[in-house]
Amino acid sequence: MKKTRFTEAQIVEILKEHDATGMTAEICRKHGIHPNTLRNWKGKYGGLEVSDVMRIKQLEEENSRLKRIVANQAMDIDALKYLSTKKW
């Protein structure tokens, strides 16, 4: 996955600046982004504070960790079921 040039905190600050001024072309030129990028960011991060974005990122990391744990447990259970059906 391509790493972005801007952190989530920077994106939120750019969106706040856009909300304050309302001048899309000037904001995009100043930060070197395309207007479509600004529109995508507004859809994803619009109305959020920096703390909200950091909390969402933390929850996503925790969710992926828990999914890995469940997947590993499911593999262990499947292996044990397979071994228990064998006749020795």
PDB file with one MODEL, atoms N, CA, C and O in Angstrom:
MODEL        1
ATOM      1  N   MET A   1       0.835  -1.167   0.000  1.00  0.00           N
ATOM      2  CA  MET A   1       0.000   0.000   0.000  1.00  0.00           C
ATOM      3  C   MET A   1       0.890   1.245   0.000  1.00  0.00           C
ATOM      4  O   MET A   1       1.903   1.292   0.697  1.00  0.00           O
ATOM      5  N   LYS A   2       0.512   2.226  -0.769  1.00  0.00           N
ATOM      6  CA  LYS A   2       1.313   3.427  -0.895  1.00  0.00           C
ATOM      7  C   LYS A   2       1.206   4.262   0.376  1.00  0.00           C
ATOM      8  O   LYS A   2       0.113   4.478   0.901  1.00  0.00           O
ATOM      9  N   LYS A   3       2.337   4.723   0.856  1.00  0.00           N
ATOM     10  CA  LYS A   3       2.359   5.567   2.048  1.00  0.00           C
ATOM     11  C   LYS A   3       2.059   7.007   1.635  1.00  0.00           C
ATOM     12  O   LYS A   3       2.624   7.523   0.671  1.00  0.00           O
ATOM     13  N   THR A   4       1.163   7.638   2.380  1.00  0.00           N
ATOM     14  CA  THR A   4       0.784   9.004   2.047  1.00  0.00           C
ATOM     15  C   THR A   4       1.831   9.991   2.568  1.00  0.00           C
ATOM     16  O   THR A   4       2.610   9.691   3.473  1.00  0.00           O
ATOM     17  N   ARG A   5       1.816  11.152   1.972  1.00  0.00           N
ATOM     18  CA  ARG A   5       2.745  12.193   2.395  1.00  0.00           C
ATOM     19  C   ARG A   5       2.266  12.891   3.657  1.00  0.00           C
ATOM     20  O   ARG A   5       3.061  13.498   4.374  1.00  0.00           O
ATOM     21  N   PHE A   6       0.981  12.808   3.927  1.00  0.00           N
ATOM     22  CA  PHE A   6       0.394  13.534   5.039  1.00  0.00           C
ATOM     23  C   PHE A   6      -0.085  12.567   6.114  1.00  0.00           C
ATOM     24  O   PHE A   6      -0.631  11.507   5.809  1.00  0.00           O
ATOM     25  N   THR A   7       0.122  12.937   7.362  1.00  0.00           N
ATOM     26  CA  THR A   7      -0.427  12.149   8.460  1.00  0.00           C
ATOM     27  C   THR A   7      -1.892  12.518   8.633  1.00  0.00           C
ATOM     28  O   THR A   7      -2.375  13.498   8.065  1.00  0.00           O
ATOM     29  N   GLU A   8      -2.588  11.716   9.427  1.00  0.00           N
ATOM     30  CA  GLU A   8      -4.000  11.994   9.658  1.00  0.00           C
ATOM     31  C   GLU A   8      -4.188  13.350  10.336  1.00  0.00           C
ATOM     32  O   GLU A   8      -5.148  14.064  10.049  1.00  0.00           O
ATOM     33  N   ALA A   9      -3.277  13.699  11.230  1.00  0.00           N
ATOM     34  CA  ALA A   9      -3.366  14.991  11.917  1.00  0.00           C
ATOM     35  C   ALA A   9      -3.207  16.141  10.921  1.00  0.00           C
ATOM     36  O   ALA A   9      -3.917  17.142  11.010  1.00  0.00           O
ATOM     37  N   GLN A  10      -2.287  16.002   9.985  1.00  0.00           N
ATOM     38  CA  GLN A  10      -2.095  17.037   8.977  1.00  0.00           C
ATOM     39  C   GLN A  10      -3.320  17.144   8.076  1.00  0.00           C
ATOM     40  O   GLN A  10      -3.719  18.245   7.697  1.00  0.00           O
ATOM     41  N   ILE A  11      -3.913  16.009   7.735  1.00  0.00           N
ATOM     42  CA  ILE A  11      -5.102  16.017   6.883  1.00  0.00           C
ATOM     43  C   ILE A  11      -6.242  16.748   7.579  1.00  0.00           C
ATOM     44  O   ILE A  11      -6.943  17.547   6.958  1.00  0.00           O
ATOM     45  N   VAL A  12      -6.428  16.475   8.873  1.00  0.00           N
ATOM     46  CA  VAL A  12      -7.496  17.153   9.621  1.00  0.00           C
ATOM     47  C   VAL A  12      -7.245  18.650   9.666  1.00  0.00           C
ATOM     48  O   VAL A  12      -8.186  19.434   9.548  1.00  0.00           O
ATOM     49  N   GLU A  13      -5.994  19.063   9.835  1.00  0.00           N
ATOM     50  CA  GLU A  13      -5.670  20.489   9.853  1.00  0.00           C
ATOM     51  C   GLU A  13      -5.936  21.136   8.489  1.00  0.00           C
ATOM     52  O   GLU A  13      -6.430  22.262   8.428  1.00  0.00           O
ATOM     53  N   ILE A  14      -5.616  20.444   7.411  1.00  0.00           N
ATOM     54  CA  ILE A  14      -5.886  20.972   6.069  1.00  0.00           C
ATOM     55  C   ILE A  14      -7.382  21.118   5.869  1.00  0.00           C
ATOM     56  O   ILE A  14      -7.832  22.110   5.297  1.00  0.00           O
ATOM     57  N   LEU A  15      -8.165  20.144   6.332  1.00  0.00           N
ATOM     58  CA  LEU A  15      -9.618  20.234   6.196  1.00  0.00           C
ATOM     59  C   LEU A  15     -10.190  21.378   7.031  1.00  0.00           C
ATOM     60  O   LEU A  15     -11.125  22.051   6.597  1.00  0.00           O
ATOM     61  N   LYS A  16      -9.642  21.604   8.216  1.00  0.00           N
ATOM     62  CA  LYS A  16     -10.093  22.740   9.033  1.00  0.00           C
ATOM     63  C   LYS A  16      -9.786  24.060   8.321  1.00  0.00           C
ATOM     64  O   LYS A  16     -10.598  24.985   8.322  1.00  0.00           O
ATOM     65  N   GLU A  17      -8.602  24.127   7.717  1.00  0.00           N
ATOM     66  CA  GLU A  17      -8.233  25.324   6.967  1.00  0.00           C
ATOM     67  C   GLU A  17      -9.176  25.536   5.792  1.00  0.00           C
ATOM     68  O   GLU A  17      -9.555  26.668   5.489  1.00  0.00           O
ATOM     69  N   HIS A  18      -9.552  24.446   5.130  1.00  0.00           N
ATOM     70  CA  HIS A  18     -10.482  24.541   4.009  1.00  0.00           C
ATOM     71  C   HIS A  18     -11.853  25.002   4.480  1.00  0.00           C
ATOM     72  O   HIS A  18     -12.493  25.817   3.816  1.00  0.00           O
ATOM     73  N   ASP A  19     -12.310  24.490   5.617  1.00  0.00           N
ATOM     74  CA  ASP A  19     -13.604  24.903   6.147  1.00  0.00           C
ATOM     75  C   ASP A  19     -13.602  26.385   6.526  1.00  0.00           C
ATOM     76  O   ASP A  19     -14.608  27.075   6.362  1.00  0.00           O
ATOM     77  N   ALA A  20     -12.476  26.865   7.030  1.00  0.00           N
ATOM     78  CA  ALA A  20     -12.392  28.260   7.451  1.00  0.00           C
ATOM     79  C   ALA A  20     -12.381  29.211   6.259  1.00  0.00           C
ATOM     80  O   ALA A  20     -13.040  30.251   6.284  1.00  0.00           O
ATOM     81  N   THR A  21     -11.631  28.854   5.213  1.00  0.00           N
ATOM     82  CA  THR A  21     -11.502  29.759   4.068  1.00  0.00           C
ATOM     83  C   THR A  21     -12.491  29.441   2.964  1.00  0.00           C
ATOM     84  O   THR A  21     -13.053  30.349   2.353  1.00  0.00           O
ATOM     85  N   GLY A  22     -12.708  28.164   2.703  1.00  0.00           N
ATOM     86  CA  GLY A  22     -13.625  27.768   1.639  1.00  0.00           C
ATOM     87  C   GLY A  22     -13.048  27.868   0.251  1.00  0.00           C
ATOM     88  O   GLY A  22     -13.775  27.696  -0.728  1.00  0.00           O
ATOM     89  N   MET A  23     -11.752  28.143   0.133  1.00  0.00           N
ATOM     90  CA  MET A  23     -11.131  28.293  -1.180  1.00  0.00           C
ATOM     91  C   MET A  23     -10.362  27.018  -1.518  1.00  0.00           C
ATOM     92  O   MET A  23      -9.221  26.835  -1.095  1.00  0.00           O
ATOM     93  N   THR A  24     -11.003  26.148  -2.281  1.00  0.00           N
ATOM     94  CA  THR A  24     -10.445  24.845  -2.598  1.00  0.00           C
ATOM     95  C   THR A  24      -9.174  24.944  -3.429  1.00  0.00           C
ATOM     96  O   THR A  24      -8.172  24.305  -3.108  1.00  0.00           O
ATOM     97  N   ALA A  25      -9.206  25.735  -4.489  1.00  0.00           N
ATOM     98  CA  ALA A  25      -8.066  25.819  -5.397  1.00  0.00           C
ATOM     99  C   ALA A  25      -6.820  26.331  -4.680  1.00  0.00           C
ATOM    100  O   ALA A  25      -5.722  25.820  -4.901  1.00  0.00           O
ATOM    101  N   GLU A  26      -6.983  27.333  -3.825  1.00  0.00           N
ATOM    102  CA  GLU A  26      -5.836  27.896  -3.118  1.00  0.00           C
ATOM    103  C   GLU A  26      -5.253  26.903  -2.112  1.00  0.00           C
ATOM    104  O   GLU A  26      -4.034  26.782  -1.992  1.00  0.00           O
ATOM    105  N   ILE A  27      -6.115  26.199  -1.396  1.00  0.00           N
ATOM    106  CA  ILE A  27      -5.656  25.204  -0.414  1.00  0.00           C
ATOM    107  C   ILE A  27      -4.901  24.075  -1.131  1.00  0.00           C
ATOM    108  O   ILE A  27      -3.834  23.652  -0.687  1.00  0.00           O
ATOM    109  N   CYS A  28      -5.465  23.599  -2.235  1.00  0.00           N
ATOM    110  CA  CYS A  28      -4.835  22.509  -2.984  1.00  0.00           C
ATOM    111  C   CYS A  28      -3.478  22.928  -3.534  1.00  0.00           C
ATOM    112  O   CYS A  28      -2.522  22.153  -3.492  1.00  0.00           O
ATOM    113  N   ARG A  29      -3.392  24.139  -4.043  1.00  0.00           N
ATOM    114  CA  ARG A  29      -2.128  24.625  -4.583  1.00  0.00           C
ATOM    115  C   ARG A  29      -1.097  24.796  -3.465  1.00  0.00           C
ATOM    116  O   ARG A  29       0.077  24.470  -3.646  1.00  0.00           O
ATOM    117  N   LYS A  30      -1.530  25.301  -2.322  1.00  0.00           N
ATOM    118  CA  LYS A  30      -0.628  25.530  -1.202  1.00  0.00           C
ATOM    119  C   LYS A  30      -0.017  24.230  -0.682  1.00  0.00           C
ATOM    120  O   LYS A  30       1.167  24.182  -0.349  1.00  0.00           O
ATOM    121  N   HIS A  31      -0.838  23.172  -0.617  1.00  0.00           N
ATOM    122  CA  HIS A  31      -0.373  21.910  -0.054  1.00  0.00           C
ATOM    123  C   HIS A  31       0.048  20.893  -1.110  1.00  0.00           C
ATOM    124  O   HIS A  31       0.548  19.820  -0.773  1.00  0.00           O
ATOM    125  N   GLY A  32      -0.150  21.221  -2.379  1.00  0.00           N
ATOM    126  CA  GLY A  32       0.289  20.346  -3.463  1.00  0.00           C
ATOM    127  C   GLY A  32      -0.547  19.089  -3.605  1.00  0.00           C
ATOM    128  O   GLY A  32      -0.016  18.003  -3.835  1.00  0.00           O
ATOM    129  N   ILE A  33      -1.865  19.239  -3.464  1.00  0.00           N
ATOM    130  CA  ILE A  33      -2.762  18.097  -3.606  1.00  0.00           C
ATOM    131  C   ILE A  33      -3.794  18.391  -4.685  1.00  0.00           C
ATOM    132  O   ILE A  33      -3.985  19.545  -5.070  1.00  0.00           O
ATOM    133  N   HIS A  34      -4.447  17.368  -5.164  1.00  0.00           N
ATOM    134  CA  HIS A  34      -5.480  17.499  -6.179  1.00  0.00           C
ATOM    135  C   HIS A  34      -6.816  17.753  -5.482  1.00  0.00           C
ATOM    136  O   HIS A  34      -7.040  17.262  -4.375  1.00  0.00           O
ATOM    137  N   PRO A  35      -7.700  18.512  -6.119  1.00  0.00           N
ATOM    138  CA  PRO A  35      -9.012  18.751  -5.502  1.00  0.00           C
ATOM    139  C   PRO A  35      -9.793  17.472  -5.189  1.00  0.00           C
ATOM    140  O   PRO A  35     -10.546  17.422  -4.217  1.00  0.00           O
ATOM    141  N   ASN A  36      -9.607  16.434  -6.022  1.00  0.00           N
ATOM    142  CA  ASN A  36     -10.281  15.163  -5.734  1.00  0.00           C
ATOM    143  C   ASN A  36      -9.760  14.536  -4.448  1.00  0.00           C
ATOM    144  O   ASN A  36     -10.514  13.904  -3.708  1.00  0.00           O
ATOM    145  N   THR A  37      -8.467  14.713  -4.186  1.00  0.00           N
ATOM    146  CA  THR A  37      -7.897  14.216  -2.938  1.00  0.00           C
ATOM    147  C   THR A  37      -8.534  14.921  -1.758  1.00  0.00           C
ATOM    148  O   THR A  37      -8.864  14.289  -0.754  1.00  0.00           O
ATOM    149  N   LEU A  38      -8.705  16.217  -1.873  1.00  0.00           N
ATOM    150  CA  LEU A  38      -9.346  16.986  -0.804  1.00  0.00           C
ATOM    151  C   LEU A  38     -10.780  16.507  -0.584  1.00  0.00           C
ATOM    152  O   LEU A  38     -11.240  16.397   0.552  1.00  0.00           O
ATOM    153  N   ARG A  39     -11.471  16.228  -1.671  1.00  0.00           N
ATOM    154  CA  ARG A  39     -12.852  15.736  -1.573  1.00  0.00           C
ATOM    155  C   ARG A  39     -12.888  14.356  -0.896  1.00  0.00           C
ATOM    156  O   ARG A  39     -13.758  14.096  -0.064  1.00  0.00           O
ATOM    157  N   ASN A  40     -11.947  13.477  -1.252  1.00  0.00           N
ATOM    158  CA  ASN A  40     -11.882  12.157  -0.619  1.00  0.00           C
ATOM    159  C   ASN A  40     -11.587  12.272   0.869  1.00  0.00           C
ATOM    160  O   ASN A  40     -12.197  11.585   1.689  1.00  0.00           O
ATOM    161  N   TRP A  41     -10.644  13.148   1.210  1.00  0.00           N
ATOM    162  CA  TRP A  41     -10.322  13.358   2.615  1.00  0.00           C
ATOM    163  C   TRP A  41     -11.523  13.886   3.372  1.00  0.00           C
ATOM    164  O   TRP A  41     -11.775  13.483   4.508  1.00  0.00           O
ATOM    165  N   LYS A  42     -12.264  14.785   2.748  1.00  0.00           N
ATOM    166  CA  LYS A  42     -13.432  15.362   3.412  1.00  0.00           C
ATOM    167  C   LYS A  42     -14.474  14.283   3.676  1.00  0.00           C
ATOM    168  O   LYS A  42     -15.150  14.309   4.705  1.00  0.00           O
ATOM    169  N   GLY A  43     -14.607  13.345   2.760  1.00  0.00           N
ATOM    170  CA  GLY A  43     -15.538  12.242   2.964  1.00  0.00           C
ATOM    171  C   GLY A  43     -15.092  11.300   4.073  1.00  0.00           C
ATOM    172  O   GLY A  43     -15.922  10.765   4.807  1.00  0.00           O
ATOM    173  N   LYS A  44     -13.791  11.096   4.196  1.00  0.00           N
ATOM    174  CA  LYS A  44     -13.267  10.160   5.184  1.00  0.00           C
ATOM    175  C   LYS A  44     -13.049  10.805   6.547  1.00  0.00           C
ATOM    176  O   LYS A  44     -13.376  10.209   7.574  1.00  0.00           O
ATOM    177  N   TYR A  45     -12.496  12.023   6.566  1.00  0.00           N
ATOM    178  CA  TYR A  45     -12.105  12.658   7.822  1.00  0.00           C
ATOM    179  C   TYR A  45     -12.940  13.891   8.161  1.00  0.00           C
ATOM    180  O   TYR A  45     -12.677  14.549   9.168  1.00  0.00           O
ATOM    181  N   GLY A  46     -13.933  14.215   7.347  1.00  0.00           N
ATOM    182  CA  GLY A  46     -14.718  15.421   7.582  1.00  0.00           C
ATOM    183  C   GLY A  46     -15.426  15.405   8.923  1.00  0.00           C
ATOM    184  O   GLY A  46     -16.083  14.423   9.267  1.00  0.00           O
ATOM    185  N   GLY A  47     -15.298  16.489   9.686  1.00  0.00           N
ATOM    186  CA  GLY A  47     -15.961  16.612  10.968  1.00  0.00           C
ATOM    187  C   GLY A  47     -15.260  15.934  12.121  1.00  0.00           C
ATOM    188  O   GLY A  47     -15.787  15.918  13.233  1.00  0.00           O
ATOM    189  N   LEU A  48     -14.079  15.371  11.889  1.00  0.00           N
ATOM    190  CA  LEU A  48     -13.351  14.691  12.955  1.00  0.00           C
ATOM    191  C   LEU A  48     -12.272  15.598  13.527  1.00  0.00           C
ATOM    192  O   LEU A  48     -11.750  16.478  12.842  1.00  0.00           O
ATOM    193  N   GLU A  49     -11.953  15.370  14.770  1.00  0.00           N
ATOM    194  CA  GLU A  49     -10.829  16.042  15.413  1.00  0.00           C
ATOM    195  C   GLU A  49      -9.623  15.117  15.346  1.00  0.00           C
ATOM    196  O   GLU A  49      -9.755  13.937  15.022  1.00  0.00           O
ATOM    197  N   VAL A  50      -8.465  15.645  15.649  1.00  0.00           N
ATOM    198  CA  VAL A  50      -7.226  14.862  15.604  1.00  0.00           C
ATOM    199  C   VAL A  50      -7.312  13.691  16.586  1.00  0.00           C
ATOM    200  O   VAL A  50      -6.874  12.585  16.270  1.00  0.00           O
ATOM    201  N   SER A  51      -7.870  13.927  17.761  1.00  0.00           N
ATOM    202  CA  SER A  51      -7.984  12.855  18.753  1.00  0.00           C
ATOM    203  C   SER A  51      -8.914  11.751  18.262  1.00  0.00           C
ATOM    204  O   SER A  51      -8.680  10.573  18.533  1.00  0.00           O
ATOM    205  N   ASP A  52      -9.977  12.133  17.534  1.00  0.00           N
ATOM    206  CA  ASP A  52     -10.891  11.129  16.980  1.00  0.00           C
ATOM    207  C   ASP A  52     -10.192  10.254  15.952  1.00  0.00           C
ATOM    208  O   ASP A  52     -10.388   9.039  15.926  1.00  0.00           O
ATOM    209  N   VAL A  53      -9.384  10.865  15.113  1.00  0.00           N
ATOM    210  CA  VAL A  53      -8.667  10.131  14.075  1.00  0.00           C
ATOM    211  C   VAL A  53      -7.665   9.172  14.704  1.00  0.00           C
ATOM    212  O   VAL A  53      -7.535   8.030  14.265  1.00  0.00           O
ATOM    213  N   MET A  54      -6.959   9.633  15.728  1.00  0.00           N
ATOM    214  CA  MET A  54      -5.989   8.765  16.404  1.00  0.00           C
ATOM    215  C   MET A  54      -6.694   7.598  17.091  1.00  0.00           C
ATOM    216  O   MET A  54      -6.187   6.476  17.088  1.00  0.00           O
ATOM    217  N   ARG A  55      -7.852   7.857  17.674  1.00  0.00           N
ATOM    218  CA  ARG A  55      -8.613   6.791  18.342  1.00  0.00           C
ATOM    219  C   ARG A  55      -9.109   5.770  17.311  1.00  0.00           C
ATOM    220  O   ARG A  55      -9.072   4.568  17.573  1.00  0.00           O
ATOM    221  N   ILE A  56      -9.564   6.226  16.162  1.00  0.00           N
ATOM    222  CA  ILE A  56     -10.018   5.315  15.106  1.00  0.00           C
ATOM    223  C   ILE A  56      -8.863   4.444  14.634  1.00  0.00           C
ATOM    224  O   ILE A  56      -9.030   3.241  14.436  1.00  0.00           O
ATOM    225  N   LYS A  57      -7.697   5.044  14.454  1.00  0.00           N
ATOM    226  CA  LYS A  57      -6.523   4.284  14.018  1.00  0.00           C
ATOM    227  C   LYS A  57      -6.151   3.229  15.057  1.00  0.00           C
ATOM    228  O   LYS A  57      -5.821   2.096  14.705  1.00  0.00           O
ATOM    229  N   GLN A  58      -6.203   3.597  16.327  1.00  0.00           N
ATOM    230  CA  GLN A  58      -5.895   2.660  17.398  1.00  0.00           C
ATOM    231  C   GLN A  58      -6.904   1.505  17.405  1.00  0.00           C
ATOM    232  O   GLN A  58      -6.518   0.350  17.583  1.00  0.00           O
ATOM    233  N   LEU A  59      -8.169   1.805  17.215  1.00  0.00           N
ATOM    234  CA  LEU A  59      -9.194   0.759  17.198  1.00  0.00           C
ATOM    235  C   LEU A  59      -9.031  -0.171  15.999  1.00  0.00           C
ATOM    236  O   LEU A  59      -9.261  -1.375  16.113  1.00  0.00           O
ATOM    237  N   GLU A  60      -8.636   0.377  14.853  1.00  0.00           N
ATOM    238  CA  GLU A  60      -8.409  -0.457  13.675  1.00  0.00           C
ATOM    239  C   GLU A  60      -7.236  -1.410  13.898  1.00  0.00           C
ATOM    240  O   GLU A  60      -7.298  -2.573  13.498  1.00  0.00           O
ATOM    241  N   GLU A  61      -6.168  -0.924  14.535  1.00  0.00           N
ATOM    242  CA  GLU A  61      -5.025  -1.790  14.833  1.00  0.00           C
ATOM    243  C   GLU A  61      -5.416  -2.897  15.803  1.00  0.00           C
ATOM    244  O   GLU A  61      -5.024  -4.051  15.627  1.00  0.00           O
ATOM    245  N   GLU A  62      -6.188  -2.545  16.823  1.00  0.00           N
ATOM    246  CA  GLU A  62      -6.638  -3.535  17.798  1.00  0.00           C
ATOM    247  C   GLU A  62      -7.552  -4.565  17.135  1.00  0.00           C
ATOM    248  O   GLU A  62      -7.470  -5.757  17.432  1.00  0.00           O
ATOM    249  N   ASN A  63      -8.413  -4.103  16.246  1.00  0.00           N
ATOM    250  CA  ASN A  63      -9.327  -4.998  15.542  1.00  0.00           C
ATOM    251  C   ASN A  63      -8.557  -5.994  14.672  1.00  0.00           C
ATOM    252  O   ASN A  63      -8.894  -7.178  14.644  1.00  0.00           O
ATOM    253  N   SER A  64      -7.531  -5.525  13.966  1.00  0.00           N
ATOM    254  CA  SER A  64      -6.751  -6.437  13.119  1.00  0.00           C
ATOM    255  C   SER A  64      -5.995  -7.449  13.979  1.00  0.00           C
ATOM    256  O   SER A  64      -5.866  -8.611  13.595  1.00  0.00           O
ATOM    257  N   ARG A  65      -5.494  -7.015  15.141  1.00  0.00           N
ATOM    258  CA  ARG A  65      -4.798  -7.929  16.044  1.00  0.00           C
ATOM    259  C   ARG A  65      -5.748  -9.009  16.548  1.00  0.00           C
ATOM    260  O   ARG A  65      -5.387 -10.185  16.596  1.00  0.00           O
ATOM    261  N   LEU A  66      -6.961  -8.612  16.923  1.00  0.00           N
ATOM    262  CA  LEU A  66      -7.939  -9.581  17.414  1.00  0.00           C
ATOM    263  C   LEU A  66      -8.372 -10.554  16.312  1.00  0.00           C
ATOM    264  O   LEU A  66      -8.599 -11.733  16.584  1.00  0.00           O
ATOM    265  N   LYS A  67      -8.485 -10.069  15.078  1.00  0.00           N
ATOM    266  CA  LYS A  67      -8.833 -10.951  13.966  1.00  0.00           C
ATOM    267  C   LYS A  67      -7.745 -11.999  13.741  1.00  0.00           C
ATOM    268  O   LYS A  67      -8.047 -13.159  13.458  1.00  0.00           O
ATOM    269  N   ARG A  68      -6.474 -11.592  13.866  1.00  0.00           N
ATOM    270  CA  ARG A  68      -5.379 -12.558  13.728  1.00  0.00           C
ATOM    271  C   ARG A  68      -5.447 -13.610  14.825  1.00  0.00           C
ATOM    272  O   ARG A  68      -5.215 -14.790  14.565  1.00  0.00           O
ATOM    273  N   ILE A  69      -5.761 -13.197  16.043  1.00  0.00           N
ATOM    274  CA  ILE A  69      -5.867 -14.135  17.153  1.00  0.00           C
ATOM    275  C   ILE A  69      -6.977 -15.145  16.887  1.00  0.00           C
ATOM    276  O   ILE A  69      -6.780 -16.343  17.090  1.00  0.00           O
ATOM    277  N   VAL A  70      -8.125 -14.685  16.441  1.00  0.00           N
ATOM    278  CA  VAL A  70      -9.249 -15.577  16.159  1.00  0.00           C
ATOM    279  C   VAL A  70      -8.906 -16.534  15.026  1.00  0.00           C
ATOM    280  O   VAL A  70      -9.262 -17.711  15.081  1.00  0.00           O
ATOM    281  N   ALA A  71      -8.216 -16.041  13.996  1.00  0.00           N
ATOM    282  CA  ALA A  71      -7.832 -16.904  12.888  1.00  0.00           C
ATOM    283  C   ALA A  71      -6.874 -17.992  13.348  1.00  0.00           C
ATOM    284  O   ALA A  71      -6.995 -19.143  12.927  1.00  0.00           O
ATOM    285  N   ASN A  72      -5.931 -17.646  14.201  1.00  0.00           N
ATOM    286  CA  ASN A  72      -4.985 -18.639  14.725  1.00  0.00           C
ATOM    287  C   ASN A  72      -5.710 -19.678  15.583  1.00  0.00           C
ATOM    288  O   ASN A  72      -5.414 -20.870  15.493  1.00  0.00           O
ATOM    289  N   GLN A  73      -6.641 -19.242  16.397  1.00  0.00           N
ATOM    290  CA  GLN A  73      -7.395 -20.182  17.223  1.00  0.00           C
ATOM    291  C   GLN A  73      -8.253 -21.101  16.358  1.00  0.00           C
ATOM    292  O   GLN A  73      -8.384 -22.287  16.661  1.00  0.00           O
ATOM    293  N   ALA A  74      -8.832 -20.574  15.296  1.00  0.00           N
ATOM    294  CA  ALA A  74      -9.644 -21.398  14.404  1.00  0.00           C
ATOM    295  C   ALA A  74      -8.773 -22.464  13.730  1.00  0.00           C
ATOM    296  O   ALA A  74      -9.209 -23.603  13.560  1.00  0.00           O
ATOM    297  N   MET A  75      -7.552 -22.101  13.349  1.00  0.00           N
ATOM    298  CA  MET A  75      -6.646 -23.086  12.746  1.00  0.00           C
ATOM    299  C   MET A  75      -6.270 -24.158  13.756  1.00  0.00           C
ATOM    300  O   MET A  75      -6.210 -25.338  13.408  1.00  0.00           O
ATOM    301  N   ASP A  76      -6.015 -23.767  15.006  1.00  0.00           N
ATOM    302  CA  ASP A  76      -5.683 -24.738  16.048  1.00  0.00           C
ATOM    303  C   ASP A  76      -6.846 -25.701  16.297  1.00  0.00           C
ATOM    304  O   ASP A  76      -6.643 -26.908  16.426  1.00  0.00           O
ATOM    305  N   ILE A  77      -8.049 -25.164  16.363  1.00  0.00           N
ATOM    306  CA  ILE A  77      -9.231 -26.003  16.584  1.00  0.00           C
ATOM    307  C   ILE A  77      -9.411 -26.981  15.436  1.00  0.00           C
ATOM    308  O   ILE A  77      -9.705 -28.155  15.657  1.00  0.00           O
ATOM    309  N   ASP A  78      -9.237 -26.504  14.211  1.00  0.00           N
ATOM    310  CA  ASP A  78      -9.383 -27.359  13.043  1.00  0.00           C
ATOM    311  C   ASP A  78      -8.336 -28.474  13.064  1.00  0.00           C
ATOM    312  O   ASP A  78      -8.648 -29.624  12.755  1.00  0.00           O
ATOM    313  N   ALA A  79      -7.103 -28.141  13.425  1.00  0.00           N
ATOM    314  CA  ALA A  79      -6.039 -29.155  13.486  1.00  0.00           C
ATOM    315  C   ALA A  79      -6.351 -30.188  14.562  1.00  0.00           C
ATOM    316  O   ALA A  79      -6.147 -31.382  14.344  1.00  0.00           O
ATOM    317  N   LEU A  80      -6.837 -29.756  15.706  1.00  0.00           N
ATOM    318  CA  LEU A  80      -7.173 -30.687  16.779  1.00  0.00           C
ATOM    319  C   LEU A  80      -8.339 -31.600  16.393  1.00  0.00           C
ATOM    320  O   LEU A  80      -8.344 -32.781  16.738  1.00  0.00           O
ATOM    321  N   LYS A  81      -9.315 -31.059  15.686  1.00  0.00           N
ATOM    322  CA  LYS A  81     -10.435 -31.876  15.232  1.00  0.00           C
ATOM    323  C   LYS A  81      -9.955 -32.928  14.241  1.00  0.00           C
ATOM    324  O   LYS A  81     -10.396 -34.076  14.275  1.00  0.00           O
ATOM    325  N   TYR A  82      -9.048 -32.524  13.362  1.00  0.00           N
ATOM    326  CA  TYR A  82      -8.510 -33.454  12.376  1.00  0.00           C
ATOM    327  C   TYR A  82      -7.747 -34.583  13.070  1.00  0.00           C
ATOM    328  O   TYR A  82      -7.895 -35.754  12.722  1.00  0.00           O
ATOM    329  N   LEU A  83      -6.935 -34.213  14.048  1.00  0.00           N
ATOM    330  CA  LEU A  83      -6.154 -35.229  14.759  1.00  0.00           C
ATOM    331  C   LEU A  83      -7.028 -36.149  15.606  1.00  0.00           C
ATOM    332  O   LEU A  83      -6.720 -37.330  15.770  1.00  0.00           O
ATOM    333  N   SER A  84      -8.108 -35.608  16.138  1.00  0.00           N
ATOM    334  CA  SER A  84      -8.966 -36.438  17.006  1.00  0.00           C
ATOM    335  C   SER A  84      -9.786 -37.435  16.202  1.00  0.00           C
ATOM    336  O   SER A  84     -10.250 -38.427  16.763  1.00  0.00           O
ATOM    337  N   THR A  85      -9.979 -37.209  14.926  1.00  0.00           N
ATOM    338  CA  THR A  85     -10.750 -38.159  14.098  1.00  0.00           C
ATOM    339  C   THR A  85      -9.889 -39.290  13.561  1.00  0.00           C
ATOM    340  O   THR A  85     -10.425 -40.291  13.085  1.00  0.00           O
ATOM    341  N   LYS A  86      -8.565 -39.159  13.625  1.00  0.00           N
ATOM    342  CA  LYS A  86      -7.666 -40.212  13.144  1.00  0.00           C
ATOM    343  C   LYS A  86      -7.682 -41.388  14.074  1.00  0.00           C
ATOM    344  O   LYS A  86      -7.818 -41.233  15.287  1.00  0.00           O
ATOM    345  N   LYS A  87      -7.543 -42.568  13.509  1.00  0.00           N
ATOM    346  CA  LYS A  87      -7.418 -43.776  14.324  1.00  0.00           C
ATOM    347  C   LYS A  87      -5.950 -44.113  14.394  1.00  0.00           C
ATOM    348  O   LYS A  87      -5.278 -44.244  13.371  1.00  0.00           O
ATOM    349  N   TRP A  88      -5.467 -44.249  15.579  1.00  0.00           N
ATOM    350  CA  TRP A  88      -4.054 -44.554  15.778  1.00  0.00           C
ATOM    351  C   TRP A  88      -3.942 -45.989  16.022  1.00  0.00           C
ATOM    352  O   TRP A  88      -2.839 -46.498  16.221  1.00  0.00           O
TER     353      TRP A  88
ENDMDL
END
